[in-house]
Amino acid sequence: VHGDLGVMEIRQLALLLLSFCGIVVKCELTIRSPPELKKVFGDKSIGYELGNIGDIPWGRSLIGELRLAIPEDACEKLHPVKADSSGFNTSPNFVLLVTADKCPLSTKAWWAQMIDAKAIIVIPGPDDSKKGKPFQNDHYLDSVISIPVLILNKKADGDQLQAFFNSVQGAKTGASIIIDFEPVRSSEVHVHFWFSPLDKNAYSFLDDFHPYFMNLANVMLFHPHFVLWSADTATEDIDPKNDCIADGRYCAQDPDGEGPLHGTTILNEILRNICFAKKYKRRWFEYATRFGQTCIDKMPLFSDESLNKCRNGIYKDMKVDHTEIDGCVESSTESNGDNKVLREEMQKFKESGLYYYPALTINGFSQRLLSGEAIAVEVCNHLLKGDENDYCKDIRQNVDRSYLTVNQTIIYEEEKSQTSTEIARTIGLLLLMLACFLLMFWLVYTRLLAQQLKSTTEEHVNQAVSLYLKFQETRPRATKA
């Protein structure tokens, strides 16, 4: 969330989203070294909030080296933290501290990402307690940002970090930090999906997510939402006559250029989708995947009439009364020409802070559409441990989580080292117990064997002696000649 929003607006919106979803996020940054900087903050962690862009590694900790960006505003190409003779960065795992002025957060994150930074930490501006300085519009980078963006709660904390890095020692050594990304999990996860109802990419994701949706339906609420604009805020591609309704209040881009469909076709589909979701909430996902498989692939050949025929065929197959949907669509138009359903949906779109689509948020934070499996894992990751269904318990144990670091090399060292240490410790303990058991078995066995051998030997000697004595007694005595 950024664009034309300042830091304060970003925070307010993030908190609003979190309150709406009923969760709280524990966001903590801890200084590990050097001792001089650690002493400044003591044992207390540094609080921060999250900008709603990038991939957030929920439930894990990032250990890395914190450095001050050069230039500090990160609004242009950045100097590598540690460079080889060719100018390439050689530092494996670092986070950049940047100032909040001059350009959008997405621009700062983009330049940091280009030199392999694993996250950026933003120092709030001087007027943050009142109203942050608005950023310039730059919404096109949102969907390609893959690193987390952190905004410090206190400017004073940022000033202390910045002062340290501007010192001789700070510039030379940097600082070792731990960043915790730990949400307080909720018993029911809210997933909001924003798309245009004739967008093939959106239906490709829905189709990929469908098998996971079926397994998550009892622990997840899936909310479909739709992107739309007004004639005043739309791009130059909008034709007010064919792409807008309600005197230009609501517009959508033409889906097929010179083809027979127009923006009004999309607006009609938005209305029908919203009405369907209201009437048949739990069945909307099934309808959407059927619509994508049956109608979207044939869209280049469609007119409004053939699209209506395809849609009504799905209604019939699903045994849905299309007259209920028709009635909902017709009643949405008010006497003044406005449309109450589209008005509410446009307001939600504005509040979302999203400027690209398709887009998806989990409990209020955006998540890139990497795969259906990736989203399923993150849904499970936001559930309370006691509220996980059997599917989530299984998927969190067995799914390869490497997708979380696509285009990154984030090393969650603490988690990995703890896991490997625990495994090694367990194996070592088992081997030690086995060795002790074998040693005890060998000692007991040899002792029993010795006792058995002694007993057997004594018995044989006694028998030999007894036989010898009997032989002597029974042997005839010799007579003298």
C-alpha positions as CSV (number, residue, x, y, z in Angstrom):
1,V,0.0,0.0,0.0
2,H,1.6,3.2,-1.0
3,G,1.4,5.2,-4.3
4,D,0.0,8.6,-3.4
5,L,-0.3,7.6,0.3
6,G,2.2,8.9,2.9
7,V,3.6,6.8,5.7
8,M,0.8,7.8,8.1
9,E,-1.9,6.8,5.6
10,I,-0.2,3.5,5.0
11,R,-0.2,2.7,8.7
12,Q,-3.8,3.7,9.2
13,L,-4.9,1.6,6.3
14,A,-2.8,-1.4,7.5
15,L,-4.3,-1.1,10.9
16,L,-7.8,-0.8,9.4
17,L,-7.3,-4.0,7.4
18,L,-6.0,-5.8,10.4
19,S,-8.9,-4.7,12.6
20,F,-11.3,-5.8,9.8
21,C,-9.8,-9.2,9.7
22,G,-9.7,-9.6,13.5
23,I,-6.0,-10.3,13.8
24,V,-3.0,-8.6,15.4
25,V,0.5,-8.8,14.0
26,K,3.6,-9.1,16.2
27,C,6.3,-7.1,14.3
28,E,9.7,-7.0,16.0
29,L,13.2,-6.1,15.0
30,T,16.1,-7.0,17.3
31,I,19.7,-5.8,17.2
32,R,22.1,-8.7,17.7
33,S,25.4,-6.9,17.2
34,P,27.6,-4.8,17.5
35,P,27.5,-4.4,21.3
36,E,27.7,-0.5,20.9
37,L,24.5,-0.4,18.9
38,K,22.8,-3.2,20.9
39,K,23.5,-1.1,24.0
40,V,21.6,1.9,22.5
41,F,18.4,-0.2,22.3
42,G,19.0,-2.4,25.3
43,D,17.0,-5.7,25.4
44,K,14.0,-4.1,23.8
45,S,13.0,-4.8,20.2
46,I,12.3,-2.1,17.6
47,G,8.7,-1.9,16.6
48,Y,7.6,-1.6,12.9
49,E,4.6,-2.0,10.7
50,L,4.4,-3.5,7.2
51,G,3.8,-1.8,3.9
52,N,1.3,-3.9,2.0
53,I,3.6,-4.9,-0.8
54,G,6.1,-7.7,-1.3
55,D,6.1,-11.3,0.1
56,I,5.9,-11.5,3.8
57,P,7.4,-14.7,5.3
58,W,4.8,-15.2,8.0
59,G,5.7,-17.3,11.0
60,R,9.5,-17.0,10.4
61,S,12.4,-14.9,11.3
62,L,14.9,-13.3,9.0
63,I,18.5,-13.0,10.2
64,G,20.7,-10.6,8.2
65,E,23.1,-7.7,8.0
66,L,21.5,-4.2,8.2
67,R,23.1,-1.5,6.1
68,L,22.3,2.1,5.2
69,A,21.3,2.5,1.5
70,I,23.5,4.6,-0.7
71,P,21.9,6.9,-1.7
72,E,19.8,6.9,1.5
73,D,16.5,7.7,-0.1
74,A,16.9,4.7,-2.5
75,C,15.2,6.5,-5.3
76,E,17.8,5.6,-7.9
77,K,20.3,2.8,-8.6
78,L,21.9,1.7,-5.3
79,H,25.6,1.0,-4.6
80,P,26.2,-2.7,-3.8
81,V,26.7,-3.4,-0.1
82,K,29.8,-5.4,-0.7
83,A,31.1,-5.6,-4.3
84,D,33.6,-7.7,-6.1
85,S,36.0,-6.4,-8.8
86,S,33.2,-6.6,-11.3
87,G,30.8,-4.5,-9.2
88,F,28.5,-7.3,-8.2
89,N,27.2,-7.6,-4.7
90,T,28.8,-10.4,-2.6
91,S,26.9,-9.9,0.7
92,P,24.7,-13.0,1.0
93,N,21.9,-11.7,3.3
94,F,21.4,-8.0,4.0
95,V,18.6,-5.5,4.7
96,L,18.6,-1.9,3.7
97,L,17.7,1.1,5.9
98,V,16.2,3.9,3.7
99,T,14.6,7.3,4.3
100,A,10.9,7.9,3.5
101,D,11.1,10.9,1.3
102,K,11.3,11.7,-2.5
103,C,9.8,8.6,-4.1
104,P,7.2,5.8,-3.5
105,L,8.0,2.8,-1.3
106,S,7.7,0.6,-4.4
107,T,10.5,2.4,-6.1
108,K,12.7,2.1,-3.0
109,A,11.9,-1.6,-2.8
110,W,12.6,-2.1,-6.5
111,W,16.1,-0.6,-6.4
112,A,16.9,-2.6,-3.2
113,Q,15.6,-5.8,-4.8
114,M,17.8,-5.1,-7.8
115,I,21.0,-5.5,-5.6
116,D,19.6,-8.5,-3.8
117,A,18.5,-6.9,-0.6
118,K,16.1,-9.2,1.4
119,A,14.0,-6.3,2.8
120,I,13.9,-2.6,3.3
121,I,13.4,-0.7,6.6
122,V,11.9,2.8,6.1
123,I,12.6,5.6,8.6
124,P,9.4,7.7,9.0
125,G,9.5,11.3,7.9
126,P,9.6,14.3,10.3
127,D,5.9,15.1,9.9
128,D,4.8,11.5,10.5
129,S,3.0,12.3,13.7
130,K,0.8,14.6,11.8
131,K,0.5,13.6,8.2
132,G,3.2,11.9,6.1
133,K,4.4,13.7,3.0
134,P,2.4,12.2,0.0
135,F,4.4,10.0,-2.3
136,Q,4.2,10.3,-6.1
137,N,2.1,7.8,-8.0
138,D,3.9,4.7,-9.0
139,H,1.6,1.7,-8.9
140,Y,3.1,-0.4,-11.7
141,L,5.9,-1.8,-9.5
142,D,3.6,-3.2,-6.8
143,S,3.1,-6.6,-8.4
144,V,6.8,-7.2,-9.0
145,I,8.1,-6.4,-5.5
146,S,9.0,-9.6,-3.7
147,I,10.8,-8.3,-0.6
148,P,9.1,-7.1,2.6
149,V,8.8,-3.4,3.3
150,L,9.0,-2.4,7.0
151,I,8.1,1.0,8.4
152,L,9.5,1.9,11.8
153,N,7.0,2.9,14.4
154,K,9.3,5.7,15.8
155,K,11.4,8.1,13.8
156,A,13.7,8.4,16.8
157,D,14.6,4.7,16.3
158,G,15.4,5.3,12.7
159,D,17.5,8.4,13.5
160,Q,19.6,6.4,16.0
161,L,20.2,3.7,13.4
162,Q,21.0,6.2,10.7
163,A,23.5,8.0,13.0
164,F,25.3,4.7,13.8
165,F,25.7,3.9,10.1
166,N,27.0,7.4,9.4
167,S,29.7,6.8,11.9
168,V,33.1,5.2,11.0
169,Q,32.3,2.0,12.8
170,G,28.8,1.6,11.5
171,A,29.9,2.2,7.9
172,K,32.5,-0.4,8.3
173,T,30.8,-3.2,10.3
174,G,27.0,-2.8,9.7
175,A,24.7,-4.4,12.2
176,S,23.4,-7.9,12.7
177,I,19.6,-8.0,13.1
178,I,16.7,-10.5,13.5
179,I,13.3,-9.6,12.0
180,D,10.3,-11.5,13.3
181,F,7.2,-11.9,11.1
182,E,4.7,-13.5,13.5
183,P,1.0,-13.0,13.2
184,V,-1.4,-13.8,16.0
185,R,-3.3,-16.5,14.0
186,S,-7.0,-16.4,13.6
187,S,-9.5,-19.2,13.7
188,E,-10.9,-18.3,10.3
189,V,-8.8,-16.8,7.5
190,H,-10.1,-14.1,5.3
191,V,-9.0,-14.2,1.6
192,H,-9.9,-11.3,-0.6
193,F,-9.4,-11.7,-4.4
194,W,-9.5,-8.7,-6.7
195,F,-9.8,-9.2,-10.5
196,S,-11.6,-8.2,-13.6
197,P,-14.4,-10.8,-14.5
198,L,-13.1,-11.4,-18.1
199,D,-9.4,-11.6,-17.2
200,K,-7.9,-15.0,-18.2
201,N,-5.0,-14.8,-15.8
202,A,-7.5,-14.5,-12.9
203,Y,-9.4,-17.6,-14.0
204,S,-6.1,-19.5,-14.4
205,F,-5.3,-18.9,-10.8
206,L,-8.8,-19.8,-9.6
207,D,-8.6,-23.0,-11.6
208,D,-5.2,-23.8,-10.0
209,F,-6.5,-22.9,-6.5
210,H,-9.8,-24.9,-6.8
211,P,-8.6,-28.2,-5.3
212,Y,-7.1,-26.4,-2.4
213,F,-10.2,-24.2,-1.9
214,M,-12.3,-27.4,-1.5
215,N,-10.0,-28.5,1.3
216,L,-9.9,-25.1,3.0
217,A,-13.6,-24.2,2.8
218,N,-14.3,-24.9,6.4
219,V,-11.4,-22.7,7.7
220,M,-11.4,-19.9,5.1
221,L,-13.7,-17.2,3.9
222,F,-13.1,-16.3,0.2
223,H,-14.3,-12.9,-0.8
224,P,-14.4,-12.0,-4.5
225,H,-14.0,-8.4,-5.4
226,F,-13.8,-6.5,-8.7
227,V,-11.8,-3.6,-10.1
228,L,-13.5,-0.6,-11.6
229,W,-12.9,3.1,-12.1
230,S,-14.8,6.3,-12.8
231,A,-14.5,8.4,-15.9
232,D,-12.5,11.0,-13.9
233,T,-9.9,8.5,-12.7
234,A,-9.8,6.1,-15.6
235,T,-7.0,5.8,-18.1
236,E,-7.2,7.2,-21.7
237,D,-8.2,3.7,-22.9
238,I,-11.7,4.3,-21.5
239,D,-14.4,5.3,-23.9
240,P,-17.1,7.0,-21.7
241,K,-19.9,6.0,-24.2
242,N,-19.2,2.3,-24.4
243,D,-17.1,1.6,-21.3
244,C,-19.0,3.5,-18.6
245,I,-22.5,3.6,-17.0
246,A,-24.3,5.9,-14.5
247,D,-23.0,9.1,-16.2
248,G,-19.4,8.0,-16.0
249,R,-19.4,7.0,-12.3
250,Y,-18.4,3.4,-13.1
251,C,-16.1,2.3,-15.9
252,A,-14.1,-0.7,-17.0
253,Q,-11.5,-1.2,-19.8
254,D,-12.6,-2.7,-23.1
255,P,-11.7,-6.4,-22.9
256,D,-11.2,-7.1,-26.6
257,G,-10.1,-3.9,-28.3
258,E,-11.8,-3.7,-31.7
259,G,-14.0,-6.8,-30.8
260,P,-17.7,-6.7,-30.1
261,L,-17.3,-6.5,-26.3
262,H,-17.0,-3.3,-24.3
263,G,-16.3,-2.0,-20.8
264,T,-20.1,-2.2,-20.1
265,T,-19.8,-6.0,-20.7
266,I,-17.4,-6.2,-17.8
267,L,-19.6,-4.0,-15.6
268,N,-22.5,-6.3,-16.3
269,E,-20.4,-9.3,-15.3
270,I,-19.3,-7.5,-12.1
271,L,-22.9,-6.9,-11.1
272,R,-23.8,-10.5,-11.9
273,N,-20.9,-11.9,-9.9
274,I,-21.6,-9.8,-6.9
275,C,-25.3,-10.7,-7.0
276,F,-24.4,-14.4,-7.4
277,A,-22.0,-14.2,-4.4
278,K,-24.8,-12.6,-2.3
279,K,-27.4,-15.2,-3.2
280,Y,-25.1,-18.3,-3.3
281,K,-22.1,-17.3,-1.3
282,R,-20.6,-20.8,-0.8
283,R,-21.2,-21.7,-4.5
284,W,-19.5,-18.7,-6.1
285,F,-16.1,-20.3,-6.4
286,E,-17.6,-23.2,-8.3
287,Y,-19.5,-20.8,-10.6
288,A,-16.3,-18.8,-11.3
289,T,-14.2,-21.8,-12.2
290,R,-16.9,-23.1,-14.5
291,F,-17.3,-19.7,-16.1
292,G,-13.5,-19.5,-16.7
293,Q,-13.3,-23.0,-18.2
294,T,-16.5,-22.8,-20.3
295,C,-16.7,-19.1,-21.3
296,I,-13.4,-17.3,-21.0
297,D,-11.5,-19.5,-23.3
298,K,-14.1,-18.8,-26.0
299,M,-14.2,-15.0,-25.3
300,P,-12.6,-13.9,-28.6
301,L,-15.5,-15.3,-30.4
302,F,-18.1,-13.9,-28.1
303,S,-20.7,-11.1,-28.4
304,D,-22.8,-9.9,-25.5
305,E,-25.5,-12.3,-26.6
306,S,-23.3,-15.4,-26.8
307,L,-21.7,-14.5,-23.4
308,N,-25.1,-14.4,-21.8
309,K,-26.0,-17.8,-23.4
310,C,-22.8,-19.3,-22.0
311,R,-23.4,-17.9,-18.5
312,N,-27.0,-19.0,-18.5
313,G,-25.9,-22.5,-19.4
314,I,-23.8,-22.6,-16.3
315,Y,-26.7,-21.4,-14.2
316,K,-28.8,-24.2,-15.6
317,D,-26.1,-26.9,-14.9
318,M,-25.7,-25.6,-11.3
319,K,-29.5,-25.5,-10.9
320,V,-29.3,-21.8,-10.1
321,D,-32.4,-19.6,-10.7
322,H,-31.1,-16.9,-13.1
323,T,-34.2,-14.8,-12.4
324,E,-32.9,-14.1,-8.9
325,I,-29.7,-12.8,-10.3
326,D,-31.5,-10.8,-12.9
327,G,-33.7,-9.2,-10.2
328,C,-30.7,-8.3,-8.1
329,V,-28.9,-6.7,-11.1
330,E,-32.0,-4.7,-12.1
331,S,-32.8,-3.5,-8.5
332,S,-29.2,-2.2,-8.1
333,T,-29.9,0.9,-10.2
334,E,-31.3,3.8,-8.2
335,S,-33.8,6.4,-9.2
336,N,-31.0,9.0,-9.7
337,G,-29.2,6.7,-12.2
338,D,-26.5,5.6,-9.6
339,N,-25.9,2.0,-8.9
340,K,-25.7,1.0,-5.2
341,V,-23.9,-2.3,-5.8
342,L,-21.1,-0.8,-7.9
343,R,-20.9,2.2,-5.5
344,E,-20.1,-0.1,-2.6
345,E,-17.7,-2.2,-4.6
346,M,-15.8,0.9,-5.9
347,Q,-15.5,2.2,-2.3
348,K,-14.0,-1.2,-1.3
349,F,-11.5,-1.0,-4.2
350,K,-10.4,2.5,-3.1
351,E,-9.9,1.4,0.5
352,S,-7.9,-1.7,-0.6
353,G,-5.0,0.5,-1.8
354,L,-4.5,-1.9,-4.7
355,Y,-3.6,-0.6,-8.1
356,Y,-3.0,-3.8,-10.0
357,Y,-4.9,-7.0,-10.6
358,P,-5.5,-9.8,-10.2
359,A,-4.5,-9.4,-6.6
360,L,-5.0,-11.4,-3.4
361,T,-4.8,-10.5,0.3
362,I,-4.7,-12.9,3.2
363,N,-5.9,-11.4,6.5
364,G,-5.4,-7.9,5.0
365,F,-1.9,-8.3,3.6
366,S,-1.2,-8.8,-0.1
367,Q,0.3,-12.0,-1.4
368,R,1.7,-12.6,-4.9
369,L,-0.2,-15.2,-7.0
370,L,2.7,-17.7,-7.3
371,S,0.5,-20.8,-7.3
372,G,-2.6,-22.3,-5.8
373,E,-0.5,-24.4,-3.6
374,A,1.5,-21.4,-2.3
375,I,-1.6,-19.6,-1.3
376,A,-3.0,-22.7,0.4
377,V,0.1,-22.9,2.5
378,E,-0.1,-19.3,3.5
379,V,-3.8,-19.7,4.4
380,C,-2.9,-22.6,6.7
381,N,0.0,-20.5,8.1
382,H,-2.5,-17.9,9.4
383,L,-4.7,-20.4,11.3
384,L,-4.5,-20.9,15.0
385,K,-2.7,-24.2,15.7
386,G,-5.8,-25.6,17.5
387,D,-8.1,-24.6,14.6
388,E,-6.1,-26.3,11.8
389,N,-8.0,-28.9,9.9
390,D,-6.4,-32.2,9.0
391,Y,-5.5,-30.9,5.5
392,C,-3.6,-27.9,6.9
393,K,-1.7,-30.0,9.3
394,D,-0.7,-32.2,6.5
395,I,0.1,-29.5,3.9
396,R,2.3,-27.5,6.4
397,Q,4.4,-30.5,7.1
398,N,4.9,-31.8,3.6
399,V,4.7,-28.9,1.1
400,D,8.0,-27.6,-0.3
401,R,8.1,-24.0,0.8
402,S,10.8,-22.9,-1.6
403,Y,8.3,-20.8,-3.5
404,L,8.6,-18.3,-0.7
405,T,12.0,-17.2,-1.9
406,V,11.4,-17.0,-5.7
407,N,13.8,-14.3,-7.1
408,Q,15.3,-14.1,-3.6
409,T,17.9,-15.9,-1.6
410,I,16.5,-15.2,1.9
411,I,18.1,-17.6,4.4
412,Y,16.0,-18.1,7.5
413,E,19.1,-19.1,9.4
414,E,17.6,-19.3,12.8
415,E,14.8,-21.6,11.9
416,K,17.0,-23.8,9.7
417,S,19.9,-24.0,12.3
418,Q,17.4,-24.8,15.1
419,T,15.8,-27.5,13.0
420,S,19.1,-29.0,11.9
421,T,20.5,-28.8,15.5
422,E,17.4,-30.5,16.9
423,I,17.6,-33.3,14.3
424,A,21.3,-33.8,14.9
425,R,20.8,-33.8,18.7
426,T,18.0,-36.3,18.4
427,I,20.0,-38.6,16.1
428,G,23.0,-38.3,18.5
429,L,20.9,-39.2,21.5
430,L,19.4,-42.2,19.7
431,L,22.9,-43.4,18.7
432,L,24.2,-42.9,22.3
433,M,21.2,-44.9,23.7
434,L,21.8,-47.6,21.2
435,A,25.5,-47.8,22.1
436,C,24.7,-48.0,25.8
437,F,22.2,-50.7,25.2
438,L,24.7,-52.7,23.1
439,L,27.4,-52.2,25.7
440,M,25.2,-53.4,28.5
441,F,24.0,-56.3,26.5
442,W,27.6,-57.3,25.8
443,L,28.6,-57.0,29.5
444,V,25.6,-59.1,30.6
445,Y,26.1,-61.6,27.9
446,T,29.8,-62.2,28.6
447,R,29.2,-62.4,32.3
448,L,26.5,-65.0,31.8
449,L,28.7,-66.8,29.3
450,A,31.6,-66.9,31.8
451,Q,29.3,-68.2,34.6
452,Q,27.9,-70.8,32.3
453,L,31.4,-71.9,31.2
454,K,32.6,-72.1,34.8
455,S,29.6,-74.1,35.9
456,T,30.0,-76.4,32.9
457,T,33.7,-76.9,33.5
458,E,33.3,-77.6,37.2
459,E,30.6,-80.1,36.4
460,H,32.8,-81.9,33.9
461,V,35.8,-81.9,36.2
462,N,33.7,-83.4,39.0
463,Q,32.3,-86.0,36.7
464,A,35.8,-86.9,35.6
465,V,37.1,-87.1,39.2
466,S,34.2,-89.2,40.2
467,L,34.7,-91.6,37.3
468,Y,38.3,-91.9,38.1
469,L,37.7,-92.8,41.8
470,K,35.1,-95.4,40.8
471,F,37.5,-96.8,38.3
472,Q,40.2,-97.1,41.1
473,E,37.8,-98.8,43.4
474,T,36.6,-101.4,41.0
475,R,39.9,-102.2,39.4
476,P,41.3,-105.7,40.6
477,R,44.2,-105.5,42.9
478,A,47.5,-107.0,41.7
479,T,48.8,-110.3,43.5
480,K,52.3,-111.0,44.5
481,A,54.1,-113.7,42.5
